[in-house]
Amino acid sequence: MRALFASLAAAAAILVAPAQALAANPYERGPAPTNASIEASRGSFAIAQTTVARQTGFGGGTIYYPTTTTAGTFGAIAISPGFTATQSSIAWLGPRLASQGFVVITINTLSTLDQPDSRGTQLLAALDYLTRTSSVRTRIDAARLGVMGHSMGGGGSLAAARTRPALQAAVPMTPWHGTKSWSTVRVPTMIIGAENDTVAPVSSHAEPFYTSMSSAPEKAYLEVNNATHSAPTEGGNVTVAKYALSWLKRFIDDDTRYDQFLCPAPSASTIEEYRATCPHA
């Protein structure tokens, strides 16, 4: 009889363990990451996309989303292009991130000449559209949102983070903004700079932005070796993608499985410099 009880207890422990693991972090999506999986152009989720017409608050765009309805809700990310550009310049990030377990909207701005603060306002409008009105709103956890952007769109993502501290993550990519101090940003932020950027040189943009973020609970600065201002656009850069993904997973999904790629500070031939608040709390 004791043997029977022991075997039943062991079976129960096996059944309970996955539930306990799920309860520990209900936001994990996808299999355990590897270096190969975060460098891959696609993740484990099948995805679909839908076009968004011009809206009152932003210039429309494209939503990329996992097709599964059994994996729970997903975090969502809005991404802005840079000055004079359209969503086509950052469209490559849509399927790449969505297939890793996010709902992503790449936006067109109301005008291609919009300045960074306007782009920040439009990123937030796009997130509000995603969570309140869009056809995929039931797939999204409205408490787990992030922003990204390139160039003036990167400056816009900083502005969005300053405006809405409830965001879970921001990833400005080769960001441009006339404001140099971001001491009021309270969103975990990874700033990605490029060593050979002559449009938004890291010495006057990415680096002082990072240094000034004294209130950010977590922050990182990644400088891509021998890269230009356009590294995050049109087909993109694997280094940009893998560390942006790791940051978004870590802070939007609270997925500590991605800490291994962020802390201790990564080093590789593609990385000129990496600074961060390691270890992440």
PEURLIN-V658222 format. One record per residue. N is the residue number from 1. RES is the residue in three letters. SS is DSSP state (A for helix, B for strand, O for the rest). NEAR is the number of other ideal C-beta (glycine too) atoms within 10 Angstrom. Layout:
# PEURLIN-V658222
n->N res->RES ss->SS near->NEAR
n->N res->RES ss->SS near->NEAR
This chain:
# PEURLIN-V658222
n->1 res->MET ss->O near->5
n->2 res->ARG ss->A near->6
n->3 res->ALA ss->A near->7
n->4 res->LEU ss->A near->8
n->5 res->PHE ss->A near->9
n->6 res->ALA ss->A near->10
n->7 res->SER ss->A near->10
n->8 res->LEU ss->A near->10
n->9 res->ALA ss->A near->10
n->10 res->ALA ss->A near->10
n->11 res->ALA ss->A near->10
n->12 res->ALA ss->A near->10
n->13 res->ALA ss->A near->10
n->14 res->ILE ss->A near->9
n->15 res->LEU ss->A near->9
n->16 res->VAL ss->A near->10
n->17 res->ALA ss->A near->10
n->18 res->PRO ss->A near->9
n->19 res->ALA ss->A near->9
n->20 res->GLN ss->A near->9
n->21 res->ALA ss->A near->11
n->22 res->LEU ss->A near->12
n->23 res->ALA ss->A near->8
n->24 res->ALA ss->A near->9
n->25 res->ASN ss->O near->12
n->26 res->PRO ss->O near->13
n->27 res->TYR ss->O near->19
n->28 res->GLU ss->O near->20
n->29 res->ARG ss->O near->22
n->30 res->GLY ss->O near->19
n->31 res->PRO ss->O near->11
n->32 res->ALA ss->O near->10
n->33 res->PRO ss->O near->19
n->34 res->THR ss->O near->12
n->35 res->ASN ss->A near->10
n->36 res->ALA ss->A near->7
n->37 res->SER ss->A near->16
n->38 res->ILE ss->A near->20
n->39 res->GLU ss->A near->12
n->40 res->ALA ss->O near->17
n->41 res->SER ss->O near->12
n->42 res->ARG ss->O near->13
n->43 res->GLY ss->O near->23
n->44 res->SER ss->O near->14
n->45 res->PHE ss->O near->18
n->46 res->ALA ss->O near->11
n->47 res->ILE ss->B near->22
n->48 res->ALA ss->B near->12
n->49 res->GLN ss->B near->15
n->50 res->THR ss->B near->13
n->51 res->THR ss->B near->8
n->52 res->VAL ss->B near->22
n->53 res->ALA ss->O near->7
n->54 res->ARG ss->O near->11
n->55 res->GLN ss->O near->19
n->56 res->THR ss->O near->7
n->57 res->GLY ss->O near->16
n->58 res->PHE ss->O near->27
n->59 res->GLY ss->O near->22
n->60 res->GLY ss->O near->17
n->61 res->GLY ss->B near->31
n->62 res->THR ss->B near->19
n->63 res->ILE ss->B near->25
n->64 res->TYR ss->B near->24
n->65 res->TYR ss->B near->25
n->66 res->PRO ss->B near->24
n->67 res->THR ss->O near->11
n->68 res->THR ss->O near->15
n->69 res->THR ss->O near->8
n->70 res->THR ss->O near->4
n->71 res->ALA ss->O near->14
n->72 res->GLY ss->O near->14
n->73 res->THR ss->O near->17
n->74 res->PHE ss->B near->25
n->75 res->GLY ss->B near->27
n->76 res->ALA ss->B near->29
n->77 res->ILE ss->B near->33
n->78 res->ALA ss->B near->31
n->79 res->ILE ss->B near->32
n->80 res->SER ss->B near->38
n->81 res->PRO ss->O near->29
n->82 res->GLY ss->O near->30
n->83 res->PHE ss->O near->18
n->84 res->THR ss->O near->12
n->85 res->ALA ss->O near->20
n->86 res->THR ss->O near->16
n->87 res->GLN ss->A near->21
n->88 res->SER ss->A near->13
n->89 res->SER ss->A near->23
n->90 res->ILE ss->O near->27
n->91 res->ALA ss->O near->22
n->92 res->TRP ss->A near->18
n->93 res->LEU ss->A near->25
n->94 res->GLY ss->A near->24
n->95 res->PRO ss->A near->19
n->96 res->ARG ss->A near->22
n->97 res->LEU ss->A near->26
n->98 res->ALA ss->A near->27
n->99 res->SER ss->O near->21
n->100 res->GLN ss->O near->26
n->101 res->GLY ss->O near->27
n->102 res->PHE ss->B near->29
n->103 res->VAL ss->B near->28
n->104 res->VAL ss->B near->32
n->105 res->ILE ss->B near->29
n->106 res->THR ss->B near->28
n->107 res->ILE ss->B near->31
n->108 res->ASN ss->O near->22
n->109 res->THR ss->O near->29
n->110 res->LEU ss->O near->19
n->111 res->SER ss->O near->10
n->112 res->THR ss->O near->14
n->113 res->LEU ss->O near->10
n->114 res->ASP ss->O near->22
n->115 res->GLN ss->O near->17
n->116 res->PRO ss->A near->27
n->117 res->ASP ss->A near->19
n->118 res->SER ss->A near->18
n->119 res->ARG ss->A near->31
n->120 res->GLY ss->A near->28
n->121 res->THR ss->A near->19
n->122 res->GLN ss->A near->26
n->123 res->LEU ss->A near->34
n->124 res->LEU ss->A near->21
n->125 res->ALA ss->A near->19
n->126 res->ALA ss->A near->31
n->127 res->LEU ss->A near->25
n->128 res->ASP ss->A near->18
n->129 res->TYR ss->A near->22
n->130 res->LEU ss->A near->26
n->131 res->THR ss->A near->18
n->132 res->ARG ss->A near->10
n->133 res->THR ss->O near->10
n->134 res->SER ss->O near->21
n->135 res->SER ss->O near->11
n->136 res->VAL ss->O near->18
n->137 res->ARG ss->A near->15
n->138 res->THR ss->A near->9
n->139 res->ARG ss->A near->20
n->140 res->ILE ss->B near->21
n->141 res->ASP ss->B near->18
n->142 res->ALA ss->B near->15
n->143 res->ALA ss->B near->12
n->144 res->ARG ss->B near->22
n->145 res->LEU ss->B near->26
n->146 res->GLY ss->B near->30
n->147 res->VAL ss->B near->32
n->148 res->MET ss->B near->30
n->149 res->GLY ss->B near->34
n->150 res->HIS ss->B near->34
n->151 res->SER ss->O near->31
n->152 res->MET ss->A near->31
n->153 res->GLY ss->A near->36
n->154 res->GLY ss->A near->34
n->155 res->GLY ss->A near->30
n->156 res->GLY ss->A near->36
n->157 res->SER ss->A near->34
n->158 res->LEU ss->A near->28
n->159 res->ALA ss->A near->29
n->160 res->ALA ss->A near->33
n->161 res->ALA ss->A near->29
n->162 res->ARG ss->A near->21
n->163 res->THR ss->A near->16
n->164 res->ARG ss->O near->18
n->165 res->PRO ss->O near->13
n->166 res->ALA ss->O near->10
n->167 res->LEU ss->O near->27
n->168 res->GLN ss->O near->22
n->169 res->ALA ss->B near->26
n->170 res->ALA ss->B near->32
n->171 res->VAL ss->B near->30
n->172 res->PRO ss->B near->35
n->173 res->MET ss->B near->33
n->174 res->THR ss->O near->32
n->175 res->PRO ss->O near->32
n->176 res->TRP ss->O near->27
n->177 res->HIS ss->O near->23
n->178 res->GLY ss->O near->10
n->179 res->THR ss->O near->14
n->180 res->LYS ss->O near->12
n->181 res->SER ss->O near->12
n->182 res->TRP ss->O near->27
n->183 res->SER ss->O near->12
n->184 res->THR ss->O near->14
n->185 res->VAL ss->O near->25
n->186 res->ARG ss->O near->16
n->187 res->VAL ss->O near->28
n->188 res->PRO ss->O near->26
n->189 res->THR ss->B near->28
n->190 res->MET ss->B near->26
n->191 res->ILE ss->B near->28
n->192 res->ILE ss->B near->28
n->193 res->GLY ss->B near->28
n->194 res->ALA ss->B near->27
n->195 res->GLU ss->O near->16
n->196 res->ASN ss->O near->14
n->197 res->ASP ss->O near->24
n->198 res->THR ss->O near->8
n->199 res->VAL ss->O near->15
n->200 res->ALA ss->O near->25
n->201 res->PRO ss->O near->17
n->202 res->VAL ss->O near->24
n->203 res->SER ss->O near->10
n->204 res->SER ss->O near->12
n->205 res->HIS ss->O near->25
n->206 res->ALA ss->A near->25
n->207 res->GLU ss->A near->18
n->208 res->PRO ss->A near->15
n->209 res->PHE ss->A near->28
n->210 res->TYR ss->A near->24
n->211 res->THR ss->A near->16
n->212 res->SER ss->A near->17
n->213 res->MET ss->O near->26
n->214 res->SER ss->O near->11
n->215 res->SER ss->O near->14
n->216 res->ALA ss->O near->21
n->217 res->PRO ss->O near->15
n->218 res->GLU ss->O near->20
n->219 res->LYS ss->B near->24
n->220 res->ALA ss->B near->26
n->221 res->TYR ss->B near->21
n->222 res->LEU ss->B near->28
n->223 res->GLU ss->B near->21
n->224 res->VAL ss->B near->26
n->225 res->ASN ss->O near->14
n->226 res->ASN ss->O near->11
n->227 res->ALA ss->O near->21
n->228 res->THR ss->O near->15
n->229 res->HIS ss->A near->21
n->230 res->SER ss->A near->19
n->231 res->ALA ss->A near->21
n->232 res->PRO ss->A near->33
n->233 res->THR ss->O near->24
n->234 res->GLU ss->O near->12
n->235 res->GLY ss->O near->10
n->236 res->GLY ss->O near->21
n->237 res->ASN ss->O near->20
n->238 res->VAL ss->A near->13
n->239 res->THR ss->A near->21
n->240 res->VAL ss->A near->23
n->241 res->ALA ss->A near->20
n->242 res->LYS ss->A near->21
n->243 res->TYR ss->A near->24
n->244 res->ALA ss->A near->27
n->245 res->LEU ss->A near->25
n->246 res->SER ss->A near->22
n->247 res->TRP ss->A near->28
n->248 res->LEU ss->A near->28
n->249 res->LYS ss->A near->29
n->250 res->ARG ss->A near->24
n->251 res->PHE ss->A near->26
n->252 res->ILE ss->A near->25
n->253 res->ASP ss->O near->25
n->254 res->ASP ss->O near->15
n->255 res->ASP ss->O near->21
n->256 res->THR ss->A near->13
n->257 res->ARG ss->A near->17
n->258 res->TYR ss->A near->23
n->259 res->ASP ss->A near->15
n->260 res->GLN ss->A near->15
n->261 res->PHE ss->A near->18
n->262 res->LEU ss->O near->24
n->263 res->CYS ss->O near->15
n->264 res->PRO ss->O near->11
n->265 res->ALA ss->O near->14
n->266 res->PRO ss->O near->18
n->267 res->SER ss->O near->9
n->268 res->ALA ss->O near->9
n->269 res->SER ss->O near->8
n->270 res->THR ss->O near->17
n->271 res->ILE ss->B near->16
n->272 res->GLU ss->B near->16
n->273 res->GLU ss->B near->15
n->274 res->TYR ss->B near->18
n->275 res->ARG ss->B near->15
n->276 res->ALA ss->B near->19
n->277 res->THR ss->O near->15
n->278 res->CYS ss->O near->13
n->279 res->PRO ss->O near->10
n->280 res->HIS ss->O near->17
n->281 res->ALA ss->O near->6
